[in-house]
Amino acid sequence: MQPNLPLSDATVPQPQESPVPEPVAAAAWREQMRLQGEALDGIEVALCAFDLEDHALVWNRAFLRLFPEHLGHIHVGEHYRHNLRRFYETRLEPDEMPRIEQYVAAGVERHRRQTRPFEFLHAGLRVQVSSTLHRGLGRVRVWRTLQPLPQESAGGLGFLAEQGSALLEAVPEALVVCAPNGRIAWANEGFARLYGAHCPLSVLGETTMTMYARAWEAAGEPDNPERQRGMALLLERLRMAGAPFEVPLPKRRWCRIIAQPARNGAIFYIHADISELKRYEAALQLTLDNAGRGITRLDAQGRIVLYNRHMLELLELPESMLAGAPHVDEIVRFQAQRGDFGEHNELLDPAVQPLIAHRGVNHLAAMAHVQRYLRRTRAGRVIEITNHPLPEGGAVRTFADVTDYVHAQEALAEKTRALEITLDSMSQGISAFDAQGRVTLSNRRHQELLDLPEALMASRPTLEQLVRFQIERGDFGPRFEYVDAQARGYVSLGDKLSALQGPETYLRKTEDGRMLEVHTRPLPDGGAVRTFTDVSAHVQAQEALATQRAQLATLVNNLPDRVWLKDAEGAYRLSNPAHRRHHGLAEEDVIGRTSQELFGPEVGRRHAASDAAALQADGPLLYEERIVRPDASVQYVELVKVPMRDEQGRCLGLLGIARDITARKEAEAALIHAKNVAEAGERAKAEFLANMSHEIRTPMNAVIGMSDLLLSTPLTPTQREFSQAIRTSGDALLRLINDILDFSKIESGHLELERGSVDLVECIESVLEIMGGAAADRGLELLYDVAHDVPPHVMGDGGRLRQLLVNLVSNAVKFTPAGEVVVQVTRRNDAQGRALLHFSVQDSGIGIPADRMNRLFQVFSQVDASTTRKYGGTGLGLAICRRLVTLMGGRIWVDSREGEGSDFQFELPLEADPDAPPSSPPAFHQDGTLLLVHSNARAGAILCAQLRRWGWQVDCTRSAQAARERLCGPQPPAALVLDERVPEASDLLDCMGKCIPETPWLLLRCESRSSLPGNLAPSQVLRRPFRRDALQQALSAVLDRTSPPAPAAEAAAPAPIAPATEGAPALRVLLAEDNDINQMVAEHLLASLGYAVEIVENGQLAVDAVAAACAPGGRPFDIVLMDVQMPILDGLAATRQLRQAIPGGPKRPWIIAMTANAMQGDRDECLAAGMDDYLSKPIRASDVAAALQRAATELAARA
């Protein structure tokens, strides 16, 4: 067994150290000690102070009296090593002097490690040595002399005489007496036997160390490490009559040496053979080393007298440090210096801090019960340290590595925290109670739902205390009206849990109106878990559902319709009173029975078939039944059957509703009859209009055609005037017919809008061209202005837009005796961000009285409807405009003031054409300024703005005088544009002829046959209203000085259309027309265009003529002008036969319909029959020329 094995443990209380002052300079410390030394000379104890490096600082006179060898030799700064060597030099025997350095080194080490007092013999005195460490400064060592030894002889013989040699010889232990010089003066048989001597007398005069060495040599182990260890122990401890110590002997034996001072400086030693004890201790140590815990034992003075290897491993202590039963303070100091506790002991459990302040014996003496605490090592391991106090003083300390346990506890704590977070995150309130009804768990939602204060829940109240708190607060009302009957029993008993036999649930209503569902489940240990769920929304939904069910029942039971509900097997589960009355059954007769059981097999099969069809349908099945009653009357029933399915699509049943629709059927039959009658009337009306249109257009074709032909011949002025009157009247009659037809189509809903690209400028210019003659007759200025942000091409119905503008412009011209008519187009966005084009037709006419504005846009209504009215008309034009604008998604209105003019406006959602080519202004090469002189201010401003957009530098004026000044000024214009209506225009031109006769100029004219102003011929003449491209061409010609003047003249007749192929003869044309006058008109019209035509009187003759022309040797017809209504074979039938006979190839003729039927359906019918183009009578030369040109282009492409 290993003695004196101390514990190095930072948790063992440290020895009390002297208070440590703040660090001071070494010089101050030495001065302080010198002054204190002078004061200590009167003290009887010997004292010497050393610094941290063991240099002597101060000593007193008692020290020199006790150690006279230092007198005159010790000095300040002398190391303790020199002090100690001087001591040994005066006391060691000569043969021990070689080992003086070993003695000195051992003494120095003992000096540095001393933490407790020890005693030794010195000059016949027993001296106790104590040492006090002043941390950071040095150490003070004190020698106290105890009672002096008797002066009797201490020799071996004297001692034996007193004790009795016989008695000592009989003692089994080895006994020996050493003289002051260390030589053996007496020994017994046990000593000789222990060290291998043959008799006690043979050891006299020897030293103990010599005998010890001979024993190892006799055993043949002179180099055994245990021998060296034993020699060191003897060298250090043998001469000190202090505590017992143990040394190893050969053959694994052990000896304990106990010293006792004898007389005259001799020392009596007992050498006890403790080999058996050591073997027992080894077995015990082996047991301790395998105990699974670190174990140490501390004696009453705090010395570690027992330890095991597991303790060394846990605390990472070197085994050598435990040799010699060190004090626990030394172990703690070593651990602190090694950094086991961190800089500020942060590795210590807070409970350990007080133990560090009370070390050693004081702490062990104060330990009255078991102490247990945790300590974390520098490696991160967690050790549980337990102190068990012993009755005789001291303690047993155990060390257990509980790192895994602590980690498990931390993981459990983390899971507990996660559980708490989870519980606090739940929408349900949760609480738990133990068998005594005390709250063991409560989440945040529980406290929120019951509005429980935090302080109350922190006190871990009982269930009864919680309920009483709520009762006193009034949560249940004065008579518990907020709790249902089941819950009242709990409230009245304080919500005791002992009565619970199983899970129970009840509803509780809070004072603020919320409804809580309380569910209690008992636990096996006698406690319970209770959940609180806010089911207010659910309860409200249930109440609402109950209300809806009641309302639905009321509705179903009072419906006149028959309503029933069947389950998946076809049995009735609901039958409303109307259903039962119809079948003459009571409710108890219907519920639970099938149709077959109630109404017989035939009806049952019919119902089952319709039920099966309804169950297979994706939605409600709706059908009608016709029932013949016994009285032969007919009843019509409308039935709806709706399958009912759950979320998985499984059939739950079928809902059926039956309604008597006999009255509705009779009304529908009456409506159908009325509709048929109305449609017959509409058809009759449409046929009448079509026939009327055809009958009127046929003679109108002759009137307008002949007048056109007549006007193209040389006539006297009177003849031309008469012919022009015929043509004008025919156009007026034609417009009337067109208005009637358009209105008829709009009213009947047959008017369809087209969608295509519309060139806005071309559309407006064509309208002004149409109205140009009428405006010129009245001397009116026709103008238009399109804003620069208006897209040039839009998507819409160009024909209907042109019709709108023609109606409004013709109206403006008709009611404007003088002045101007302006068409203006701007762009804006509506509230939804759509682009709207705003059209405005402004005139300076007579205006409209405010009291007659409501007549506008009405059918067959005029502002002046009196018999003396000045202006004619049917009153359909504006009504048609309003209907067209509405169909196009826009709106129309008018602003007017009587005597000042009117402004008709409409807006249309017309989008820009994304495929239209980008427009670019014409490029003019110009030098200088263009002078514009115009009689109309607005017309001049519009024209000036347009010219500037094209890149011209324009100087505008209305004054002839201002124009003369510019023309004859130092910087005359490069060109002149002159309105012939400008006053003094002739004088202006005369001035120009004198000043700058070579300057080119453009004349703007209104009348085609008026004389030119002045004597200076214009470079170009442009008749108004003019198109923009005409203006561009005229300006280009003006700038080209080589171009001859182009005076305004009558438009020449269209030139004959070229044949289909270059060099081929003219196109061969066949006319199929049954009316002689129309034949003559068409023949002369085609002749004026340069065509010879062959004429047939009906469709059959046309088919025969085409067939004959296609025969070998014949020349096929290129174009066939086909009338639609003809005897024998009409034009549609003839076209179908021709297309069937000649489906393609070069002999296939181009067929153009010429018909007096002008409805949109007529055009579609003609094209569907196989015709290629369409002309509506009355035909005009321009329309025929355009149609023939299209035909020639297509035929040329086909060739």
Secondary structure, DSSP 4 states (H G I P E B T S, - for coil): ---S-----TTSPPPPPPP-PPP--HHHHHHHHHHHHHHHTT-SSEEEEEETT-BEEEE-HHHHHH-GGGTTT--TT-BHHHHHHHHHHTTS-GGGGGGHHHHHHHHHHHHHH--S-EEEEETTEEEEEEEEEETTTEEEEEEEE-SPPP-S---HHHHHHHH-HHHHHH-SSEEEEE-TTSBEEEE-HHHHHHTT-SSGGGGTT-BHHHHHHHHHHHTT-TT-HHHHHHHHHHHHHTTS--S-EEEEETTTEEEEEEEEE-GGG-EEEEEEE-HHHHHHHHHHHHHHHTSSSEEEEE-TTSBEEEE-HHHHHHHT--GGGGTT--BHHHHHHHHHHHTTT-TTSTTB-GGGHHHHHS-HHHHHHH--S-EEEEEE-TTS-EEEEEEEE-TTS-EEEEEEE-HHHHHHHHHHHHHHHHHHHHHHH-SSEEEEE-TT-BEEEE-HHHHHHHT--HHHHHT--BHHHHHHHHHHHTTT-TTSTTB-HHHHHHHHTTS-STT--S-EEEEEE-TTS-EEEEEEEE-TTS-EEEEEEE-HHHHHHHHHHHHHHHHHHHHHHH-SSEEEEEETTS-EEEE-HHHHHHHT--HHHHTT--HHHHH-HHHHHHHHHHHHHHHHSSS-EEEEEEEE-TTS-EEEEEEEEEEEE-TT--EEEEEEEEEE-HHHHHHHHHHHHHHHHHHHHHHHHHHHHHHHHHHHHHHHHHHHHHHHHHHTS---HHHHHHHHHHHHHHHHHHHHHHHHHHHHHHHHT------EEEEHHHHHHHHHHHHHHHHHHHTPEEEEEE-TTS-SEEEE-HHHHHHHHHHHHHHHHHT-SSSEEEEEEEEEE-TT--EEEEEEEEE-S----GGGGGGTT-TT--S--STT-SS---S-HHHHHHHHHHHTT-EEEEEEETTTEEEEEEEE---B-TTSPPP-PPP----S-EEEE-S-HHHHHHHHHHHHHTT--EEEES-HHHHHHHHTSSS--SEEEEETTSTTHHHHHHHHHHH-TT--EEEEESSTTPPPSSSSPPSEEEESS--HHHHHHHHHHHH-TTSPPB---PPPPPPPPPPSSTTSPPPPEEEE---HHHHHHHHHHHHHTT--EEEESSHHHHHHHHHHHTSTT----SEEEEESS-SSS-HHHHHHHHHHH--SSTTPPEEEEEES--SHHHHHHHHHHT-SEEEESSP-HHHHHHHHHHHHHHHHHH-
